[in-house]
């Protein structure tokens, strides 16, 4: 039985992950950690997620222990990341990290920690999105610079980061396939400038409103034809299922930085 600790256990993604763990025949929720000021602190994690009682209460980081955990799944906030990394490195526990909106310093901290423990970091853990990334790379290698690339993403009104981490991951995949840097291809000023679109650039448009869980559309358009690929997240369970799959995969792996490509064999 794979024993899993969930960080950010009272959030929307934390609840979805707990539900996916409870549905798995070879996984067990061993610890559920939330913020010290969380009003749900002390409640049963299963009941808090709308499930039957699991016998695991929500606890704060100060009173949490990872001693019995095989792996930790972290869907907290960027500000908590470095503390979570230190906790897992100290106790030699593998990590699955799905935190979005990270800055360069935080990403560097993940890379450094992966020298000590196995870490899988992915901005979107759904199997569908990772399949889309693989397809996008093929198209980007095939289509020439006469095709304009546009990414449109839509998320709920409460999402803070923009563009989404997934949109950036798609843009990075496109640039990588063309042996270019995403920072050189991404035109972040296009909407505020009055000029024709530059060749071989990536545009990203963000929509924030209502209850969108996560919609991403990628289009490749020339003056003669257009190809469009879409991914629509119907339920957060798709991200949670990917995270649980990754948590089972990473147990026993050597210290390194992994991605969902490794889990799905897409490299």
Secondary structure, 3 states (H helix, E strand, C coil): CEEEEEECCCCHHHHHHHHHHHHCCCEEEEEEEECCCCCCCCCEHHHHCCCCCCCCEEEEHHHCCCCCCCEEEECCCHHHHHHHHHHHHHHCCEEEECCCCCCHHHHHHHHHHCCCCEEEECCCCCHHHHHHHHHHHHHHHHCCCCCEEEEEEEECCCCCCCCCHHHHHHHHHHHHHCCCCHHHHECCCHHHCCCCCCCCCEEEEEEECCCCCCEEEEEEECCCCEEEEEEECCCCHHHHHHHHHHHHHHCCCCCEEECHHHHHCCC
